[in-house]
């Protein structure tokens, strides 16, 4: 589990994918507590810290479904 400071807000994220595209890296993960797939652009992440909490990647299907909406022609795994 990661704790991000992203654009001034603290977010708890289960990291699931790292993609490169459009000149940036994107961390794709399950955001807590709101629950949902989110993409975090590298230049907007102010800090990253691991937490003590471990997680099982239970949300892969949701991530795959959400990524299907993205224009992945400009992103690479």
N, CA, C and O of each residue as an XYZ file, in Angstrom:
308
protein
N       0.851     -1.170      0.000
C       0.000      0.000      0.000
C       0.896      1.232      0.000
O       1.915      1.264      0.689
N       0.518      2.237     -0.767
C       1.273      3.484     -0.828
C       0.432      4.648     -0.318
O      -0.788      4.680     -0.476
N       1.108      5.580      0.283
C       0.476      6.852      0.659
C       1.111      7.911     -0.238
O       2.319      8.143     -0.185
N       0.289      8.545     -1.053
C       0.753      9.575     -1.985
C       0.290     10.944     -1.529
O      -0.809     11.095     -0.996
N       1.118     11.919     -1.738
C       0.643     13.305     -1.695
C       0.551     13.677     -3.164
O       1.557     13.756     -3.869
N      -0.675     13.904     -3.608
C      -0.957     14.134     -5.023
C      -1.741     15.427     -5.159
O      -2.887     15.531     -4.725
N      -1.101     16.399     -5.767
C      -1.723     17.704     -5.965
C      -2.291     18.262     -4.656
O      -3.389     18.817     -4.623
N      -1.515     18.101     -3.579
C      -1.899     18.669     -2.300
C      -2.778     17.799     -1.426
O      -3.044     18.158     -0.279
N      -3.240     16.659     -1.936
C      -4.106     15.771     -1.161
C      -3.389     14.466     -0.882
O      -2.626     13.979     -1.717
N      -3.632     13.898      0.292
C      -3.062     12.599      0.643
C      -4.007     11.510      0.159
O      -5.211     11.555      0.411
N      -3.445     10.531     -0.540
C      -4.240      9.428     -1.083
C      -3.620      8.104     -0.652
O      -2.396      7.975     -0.607
N      -4.452      7.128     -0.337
C      -3.997      5.765     -0.066
C      -4.317      4.954     -1.317
O      -5.458      4.932     -1.779
N      -3.296      4.286     -1.861
C      -3.430      3.638     -3.160
C      -2.833      2.232     -3.132
O      -1.739      2.012     -2.613
N      -3.579      1.291     -3.701
C      -3.048     -0.035     -3.977
C      -2.449      0.035     -5.384
O      -3.199      0.033     -6.360
N      -1.135      0.096     -5.517
C      -0.528      0.236     -6.851
C      -0.680     -1.055     -7.655
O      -0.407     -2.142     -7.147
N      -1.116     -0.932     -8.911
C      -1.363     -2.102     -9.738
C      -0.653     -2.071    -11.084
O      -0.301     -3.123    -11.617
N      -0.439     -0.910    -11.632
C       0.221     -0.802    -12.939
C       1.061      0.462    -12.993
O       0.783      1.447    -12.310
N       2.090      0.409    -13.817
C       2.887      1.586    -14.120
C       2.966      1.664    -15.634
O       3.464      0.747    -16.287
N       2.470      2.763    -16.187
C       2.429      2.940    -17.638
C       3.194      4.189    -18.028
O       3.279      5.144    -17.257
N       3.749      4.176    -19.225
C       4.473      5.328    -19.749
C       3.768      5.807    -21.002
O       3.428      5.004    -21.871
N       3.547      7.106    -21.103
C       2.941      7.651    -22.299
C       2.816      9.146    -22.227
O       2.751      9.736    -21.149
N       2.783      9.749    -23.390
C       2.589     11.191    -23.479
C       3.641     11.953    -22.674
O       3.375     13.029    -22.138
N       4.858     11.365    -22.601
C       5.956     12.031    -21.909
C       5.935     11.910    -20.400
O       6.722     12.568    -19.720
N       5.039     11.071    -19.852
C       4.910     10.918    -18.400
C       4.755      9.456    -18.024
O       4.364      8.625    -18.843
N       5.070      9.155    -16.765
C       4.735      7.873    -16.163
C       3.415      8.044    -15.423
O       3.138      9.104    -14.861
N       2.604      6.991    -15.428
C       1.337      6.977    -14.719
C       1.296      5.775    -13.789
O       1.491      4.637    -14.216
N       1.043      6.038    -12.521
C       0.790      4.980    -11.569
C      -0.711      4.733    -11.580
O      -1.493      5.641    -11.298
N      -1.114      3.515    -11.904
C      -2.528      3.156    -11.931
C      -2.788      2.259    -10.730
O      -2.075      1.281    -10.509
N      -3.805      2.595     -9.962
C      -4.085      1.804     -8.783
C      -5.499      1.988     -8.293
O      -6.287      2.761     -8.839
N      -5.791      1.246     -7.239
C      -7.100      1.304     -6.589
C      -7.010      2.317     -5.466
O      -6.234      2.135     -4.528
N      -7.789      3.376     -5.548
C      -7.757      4.443     -4.549
C      -8.689      4.099     -3.392
O      -9.816      3.648     -3.592
N      -8.201      4.320     -2.199
C      -9.004      4.139     -0.993
C      -9.201      5.486     -0.342
O      -8.371      6.360     -0.592
N     -10.172      5.739      0.435
C     -11.320      4.875      0.716
C     -12.416      5.001     -0.327
O     -13.411      4.280     -0.261
N     -12.253      5.899     -1.285
C     -13.324      6.120     -2.267
C     -13.610      4.885     -3.097
O     -14.743      4.678     -3.533
N     -12.616      4.076     -3.315
C     -12.794      2.861     -4.095
C     -12.961      3.178     -5.556
O     -14.002      3.693     -5.964
N     -11.984      2.888     -6.330
C     -12.065      3.124     -7.762
C     -10.688      3.193     -8.363
O      -9.695      3.439     -7.677
N     -10.648      2.974     -9.643
C      -9.395      3.024    -10.389
C      -9.023      4.476    -10.622
O      -9.848      5.285    -11.047
N      -7.770      4.794    -10.338
C      -7.275      6.154    -10.569
C      -5.911      6.075    -11.220
O      -5.152      5.134    -10.988
N      -5.607      7.062    -12.030
C      -4.283      7.215    -12.618
C      -3.615      8.440    -12.009
O      -4.234      9.499    -11.900
N      -2.362      8.298    -11.616
C      -1.621      9.382    -10.974
C      -0.404      9.705    -11.830
O       0.499      8.880    -11.972
N      -0.382     10.896    -12.393
C       0.702     11.302    -13.282
C       1.941     11.672    -12.475
O       1.843     12.337    -11.444
N       3.101     11.241    -12.948
C       4.339     11.378    -12.183
C       4.661     12.800    -11.747
O       5.113     13.000    -10.620
N       4.446     13.777    -12.591
C       4.829     15.144    -12.231
C       3.852     15.805    -11.260
O       4.090     16.923    -10.803
N       2.760     15.120    -10.947
C       1.790     15.644     -9.985
C       1.889     14.955     -8.620
O       1.230     15.357     -7.662
N       2.721     13.911     -8.547
C       2.953     13.219     -7.283
C       4.028     13.981     -6.527
O       5.160     14.105     -6.994
N       3.669     14.484     -5.366
C       4.597     15.292     -4.568
C       5.451     14.440     -3.640
O       6.599     14.788     -3.364
N       4.905     13.327     -3.155
C       5.669     12.399     -2.325
C       5.000     11.032     -2.355
O       3.802     10.911     -2.608
N       5.810      9.999     -2.091
C       5.334      8.624     -2.050
C       5.978      7.945     -0.851
O       7.181      8.078     -0.625
N       5.182      7.224     -0.092
C       5.720      6.468      1.045
C       4.955      5.157      1.167
O       3.726      5.148      1.102
N       5.671      4.051      1.344
C       4.980      2.791      1.595
C       4.386      2.803      2.999
O       4.930      3.427      3.910
N       3.282      2.115      3.159
C       2.690      1.961      4.488
C       3.027      0.557      4.987
O       3.621     -0.243      4.265
N       2.647      0.273      6.207
C       2.861     -1.066      6.763
C       1.843     -2.071      6.214
O       2.057     -3.281      6.278
N       0.741     -1.556      5.677
C      -0.338     -2.426      5.216
C       0.028     -3.118      3.906
O       0.586     -2.506      2.995
N      -0.294     -4.382      3.837
C      -0.141     -5.166      2.608
C      -1.536     -5.423      2.048
O      -2.523     -5.404      2.784
N      -1.607     -5.660      0.762
C      -2.911     -5.915      0.149
C      -2.790     -7.005     -0.890
O      -1.710     -7.250     -1.428
N      -3.890     -7.651     -1.165
C      -3.984     -8.574     -2.279
C      -4.587     -7.801     -3.436
O      -5.533     -7.036     -3.253
N      -4.050     -7.996     -4.604
C      -4.549     -7.279     -5.782
C      -5.903     -7.859     -6.206
O      -5.980     -8.695     -7.107
N      -6.951     -7.405     -5.550
C      -8.291     -7.918     -5.802
C      -9.031     -7.162     -6.894
O     -10.097     -7.596     -7.328
N      -8.498     -6.067     -7.334
C      -9.242     -5.181     -8.227
C      -8.710     -5.195     -9.663
O      -8.934     -4.243    -10.412
N      -8.021     -6.246    -10.047
C      -7.437     -6.306    -11.397
C      -8.495     -6.206    -12.495
O      -8.270     -5.536    -13.503
N      -9.635     -6.856    -12.319
C     -10.684     -6.803    -13.339
C     -11.185     -5.380    -13.526
O     -11.421     -4.945    -14.654
N     -11.348     -4.651    -12.425
C     -11.795     -3.262    -12.516
C     -10.746     -2.397    -13.207
O     -11.078     -1.519    -14.004
N      -9.486     -2.650    -12.895
C      -8.403     -1.892    -13.539
C      -8.387     -2.190    -15.032
O      -8.302     -1.270    -15.845
N      -8.467     -3.464    -15.401
C      -8.482     -3.815    -16.826
C      -9.657     -3.169    -17.546
O      -9.502     -2.670    -18.661
N     -10.827     -3.173    -16.924
C     -12.007     -2.558    -17.540
C     -11.822     -1.054    -17.691
O     -12.194     -0.481    -18.715
N     -11.254     -0.418    -16.683
C     -11.033      1.020    -16.757
C      -9.988      1.353    -17.816
O     -10.159      2.310    -18.572
N      -8.914      0.580    -17.880
C      -7.870      0.844    -18.878
C      -8.384      0.655    -20.298
O      -7.847      1.252    -21.232
N      -9.404     -0.156    -20.475
C      -9.986     -0.358    -21.803
C     -10.551      0.956    -22.354
O     -10.690      1.115    -23.566
N     -10.880      1.900    -21.452
C     -11.410      3.198    -21.886
C     -10.299      4.163    -22.284
O     -10.555      5.145    -22.981
N      -9.054      3.894    -21.846
C      -7.933      4.797    -22.118
C      -7.456      4.638    -23.551
O      -7.653      3.599    -24.180
N      -6.827      5.685    -24.048
C      -6.184      5.594    -25.351
C      -4.786      5.029    -25.118
O      -3.829      5.776    -24.917
N      -4.682      3.718    -25.145
C      -3.407      3.065    -24.839
C      -2.431      3.087    -26.008
O      -1.324      2.563    -25.895
N      -2.824      3.684    -27.122
C      -1.886      3.768    -28.243
C      -0.712      4.685    -27.882
O       0.361      4.575    -28.476
N      -0.906      5.581    -26.920
C       0.185      6.473    -26.528
C       0.846      6.014    -25.247
O       1.801      6.639    -24.785
N       0.347      4.917    -24.659
C       0.912      4.405    -23.411
C       1.544      3.043    -23.650
O       1.077      2.268    -24.484
N       2.598      2.761    -22.918
C       3.253      1.464    -22.999
C       3.407      0.894    -21.598
O       3.682      1.634    -20.653
N       3.229     -0.436    -21.455
C       3.380     -1.049    -20.132
C       4.830     -1.032    -19.667
O       5.133     -1.509    -18.574
